[in-house]
């Protein structure tokens, strides 16, 4: 069975069938799911889904691309949403310089406030780092007490070894199955099995051979197969190690 550590079932891509899809996932081999939020309303919906389905957990957080229209009391709203036994992390939070570099300072400020909130609430963090590796690493280096996962890790192998040394987990998604995945495969090679988490980032990042279609956690098997191939072990071994890793990091019994 697979432990999905990152899927957005609150996304509008699932408006027509999210509850049917979630109900069907255990039959396709997925026994646990973490749904991170991206803003106040998606974090709330993630919480609602987690409270409806026993095998769904959630994280609450403000994604770096969701900073316009943030109410003044956003941080206390996030901490209220996160105040649930089904909340296992603060996320997804971080920096994203791909689309918009005009809000770098605000992104850093919101990111650091949520790193502090995670410590206050004694929760790990789910980090989004897109084209912002240097600044993300600098912030993480100043927040030594935080732990968590770099979701869909896309940095260098050098930065990966530093993060691993500091105790972080790395999340691997559909892109490791893509033809041009040289860098991601290199990172996978140096990442010990006990620090790997599997994620789909559904509805995005569908793995080969599902590229171009809406993604869902049922596609985790393609990611597991790729990891097994790179690590030269069986897919069953990858599934059981990554489930154990997720249970350890997110403290799920
Ligand atoms: Ni995501």
Boltz pocket constraint, residues with backbone or C-beta under 6 A from the ligand:
constraints:
  - pocket:
      binder: B
      contacts: [[A, 6], [A, 8], [A, 36], [A, 92], [A, 201]]
      max_distance: 6.0
